[in-house]
Amino acid sequence: MNASTTSHRRATRRTRITMIGAAAAVAMLTLAGCASGDPLDSGSATDGGASASDTIVVGSQQYYSNEIIAEIYAQALEANGFTVERTFNIGQRDAYIPSLENGEVDLFPEYTGNLLQYYEPDTTARTTDDVYAALTDALPDGLRVLDQAEATDQDAYFVTKEFADANNLTSIGDLAAVTTPLTLGGNPELATRPYGPDGLKSVYGVTVGFTPIADSGGPLTQQALRANEVQLVDIYTSDPTSLADDLVMLQDPKGLLLASHVVPLAGDGVSEEAAAVINKVQGALSVAELVALNGQSVNDELAAPEIATQWLDEKALF
């Protein structure tokens, strides 16, 4: 695996030549020469060919599923000879996107639909392929997306089965007929996202209040839902707890919530060789695989490095 060419220390040697004439004084001339190293020499490369100075900084959100994917990327790169620095648990997009745009972070697991709406809140793209194409065009110079995975981890709206049965709910639009006040619970940033309260009102005619619960649809969010402190919550589709029998995911026939596949967001520090490694990972990451990986974190309480190592060993990608 070739990484980007590194600078080689130039060795300088000085040769002194003395010329002596019969009646002349002694004169001394110095000739300086510089010899550069072999430009094909990769220096202190590992088996994969990456030099110790070629460090790829991999980041992650403050979200366990995102950290697992980031760790898989990091270990895959290391297995192919790249040096990796981990900068995990940065936070949400407002915190980490600037780090990608200024080159402090090189590689980040992202989600196509949500990332597109970050750059183009008014996008009309909704389907998998349309969202990916629009995202490719929307990114600023210096950033690109690699291959999108089959795996999705998109926002979805859930109610309790009891609430769904009592109000004949199967889709988001059905909420417009509910006569009691509705409160939506989710991460604080959901309040201003295009698919948050304003999107529910404009697309489906559903009016909701909002309660911020900062655990990405986790236990606190679901506890508030089951206690009827909120009646509607945002839970990610790859969260294994979303499969609980007492929860119902409401259908979204109008596409309020965009298709959102796992996609690596890469800066200029990610070479084509490194991108090929990550794309191989992407090709193996299915919907079921991601739910299973998240289950190892939520149910088995395994750490992200252990989950990533087991998955890469099982897949034998490298």
Order of alpha helices (4+ residues) and beta strands (2+ residues): beta-beta-beta-alpha-beta-alpha-beta-alpha-alpha-beta-beta-alpha-beta-alpha-beta-alpha-beta-beta-beta-alpha-alpha-alpha
